[in-house]
Amino acid sequence: MLNGTGAELRMAGSKETLKECLARYRQIKFSVIGRKSGQTISIPVWFVLEGENLYLLPVQGSETQWCRNVLQNPSIRVDARGVEAEYRASPLTDAKAVKSVVEKFREKYGAKDVKKYYSKFDAAVVVELVQSTAC
């Protein structure tokens, strides 16, 4: 269920906000709705947090299944070890915008690992984090 700001928080015994958790971790889980199955699908991913924006980079670009799912249903649940929130994801396909996200990933995770794990750079996703309060 969403609150009035577009985000729902469920925090398992924690006073931390999602943003505080994201600042500490290198990997999160997020969930999307399968475009064919209609089922919730959870995926562990790397991410970059910059200000109010959470950037995700699909490992096979626009061919990545979760990326295709986001195009059909932009609702996304972000989970940083039990601190969760639901947001609306925005796909990025503009070459300049995607290149900027790729550079952010290279800075955080290293160019070598990004090259090792990511094979196509034609799409990215940005999630604008809505200010929220802790439980």
C-alpha positions in Angstrom: 0.0 0.0 0.0 1.3 3.5 -0.9 1.2 6.4 1.4 0.3 10.0 0.3 3.9 10.7 -1.0 4.0 7.7 -3.3 6.2 5.6 -1.0 5.4 2.9 1.5 7.8 2.0 4.2 8.0 -1.2 6.1 10.9 -1.4 8.5 11.6 -4.6 10.3 12.4 -3.4 13.8 14.5 -0.5 12.6 14.5 3.3 13.0 16.7 3.8 9.9 15.3 5.2 6.7 15.8 3.4 3.4 18.2 6.1 2.3 20.4 5.6 5.3 20.5 1.9 4.6 21.3 2.4 1.0 24.2 4.6 1.9 25.8 1.6 3.8 25.3 -1.2 1.3 26.7 -2.2 -2.0 23.8 -4.5 -3.1 20.1 -4.4 -2.6 17.1 -6.5 -3.6 14.3 -5.1 -5.6 11.0 -6.5 -6.8 9.1 -6.0 -10.0 5.9 -7.6 -11.4 6.5 -10.1 -14.2 5.0 -8.8 -17.4 3.8 -12.2 -18.5 3.4 -14.1 -15.2 2.0 -11.2 -13.1 4.1 -12.6 -10.2 6.4 -10.6 -8.0 10.0 -11.2 -8.9 12.9 -10.3 -6.5 16.4 -9.6 -7.9 19.6 -8.8 -6.1 21.4 -5.9 -7.8 24.1 -3.3 -7.6 23.0 0.3 -7.4 24.2 3.9 -7.1 22.6 6.4 -4.7 23.1 10.0 -5.6 21.1 12.6 -3.8 17.4 11.6 -4.1 18.1 9.3 -7.0 18.7 5.6 -7.0 20.2 4.3 -10.2 20.0 0.7 -11.5 21.8 -0.7 -14.4 20.5 -3.9 -16.1 23.3 -6.3 -16.8 22.1 -7.1 -20.3 20.7 -3.6 -21.0 17.3 -3.5 -22.5 17.3 -7.3 -23.0 17.3 -7.8 -19.2 14.0 -9.3 -18.1 13.5 -7.1 -15.1 14.1 -4.0 -17.3 11.4 -5.2 -19.7 9.1 -5.7 -16.7 9.7 -2.2 -15.5 8.8 -0.8 -18.9 5.4 -2.5 -18.6 4.8 -1.9 -14.9 7.0 0.8 -13.3 6.1 -0.1 -9.8 9.3 -1.3 -7.9 9.9 -2.3 -4.3 13.4 -1.6 -3.0 14.7 -3.7 -0.1 17.9 -2.8 1.7 18.1 -5.7 4.2 14.6 -5.5 5.5 14.1 -1.7 5.1 11.7 -1.5 2.2 9.8 1.1 0.2 7.8 1.1 -3.0 8.4 3.6 -5.8 7.8 4.3 -9.4 10.8 3.5 -11.6 11.7 5.6 -14.7 13.6 3.8 -17.6 16.4 5.7 -19.2 17.3 5.0 -22.8 18.9 8.3 -23.9 22.5 7.4 -24.7 23.9 10.4 -22.8 21.8 9.6 -19.7 22.7 5.9 -19.8 26.4 6.7 -20.2 26.2 8.9 -17.1 24.8 6.0 -15.1 27.4 3.6 -16.4 30.1 6.1 -15.2 28.5 6.2 -11.8 28.7 2.4 -11.6 32.3 2.4 -12.7 33.2 4.9 -10.0 31.4 2.9 -7.3 32.3 -0.7 -8.3 35.3 -0.3 -10.5 35.6 -0.3 -14.3 36.9 -3.9 -14.3 33.9 -5.3 -12.5 31.4 -3.3 -14.5 33.0 -4.6 -17.7 33.0 -8.2 -16.2 29.3 -8.3 -15.2 27.6 -5.9 -17.6 27.3 -6.7 -21.3 25.1 -4.0 -22.9 24.7 -0.3 -22.1 21.6 0.8 -23.8 19.3 1.2 -20.8 19.2 2.2 -17.1 16.6 2.9 -14.5 16.3 5.8 -12.1 14.1 5.7 -9.0 13.4 9.1 -7.3 13.4 8.5 -3.6 10.6 10.3 -1.9 11.5 11.7 1.5 10.0 9.5 4.2 10.0 9.0 7.9 11.2 6.1 9.9 8.8 3.9 11.9 
